[in-house]
Amino acid sequence: ADLIENRSRTTFVVTPIMVEKTLYYCTPYNRVFALDPETGSERWMFDPKVDMSEEGLTNCRGVSSWIDKDPEQKTCKHRIFLGTLDGRIISIDGKTGERCTSFGTNGEVDLSEGLTKHEPGEYTITSAPAIIGDLVISGAMVADSLRLDVPAGVVRAYNVRTGDFVWGWNPTHPEKSQFDEMG
């Protein structure tokens, strides 16, 4: 009974993607699987090791795919991108399930760096990052309406190969809170 009481609530809301005869999806615990679409056999599994003890409702709505058009590129030619519940974007080799270490630090970018102080679960990525050209773009779910200084839901773009920051956009005016206009 203790195991069930201490387990986070989950929801399975993922949309799998199929790329180059492989089916990719993520679990509510942010594990990514590559499956043979005909047999269902596992090709590889990647675990980002998110501390689930600090998360509330866990889910992962999907992963993204990007294929490098550079004919010289051998490793990580096909990348799978995962946004994690603890605010990271991870680049995974679509063929092997290993981290693409050329992306960010050891294959990941921590989107919580530089945010205002926040508690676990107040800033989380539940949707697949968008891929536009050579950019991986992600927003985040923020626990708004808890207090005025929660992290902003800034949408950010990173270089798909290196993880270098390219641009960010804050949809709210940084000097006004949503409550200022409510009177």
Disulfide bonds with the S-S distance in Angstrom:
Cys26-Cys60 2.00
Cys76-Cys100 2.19
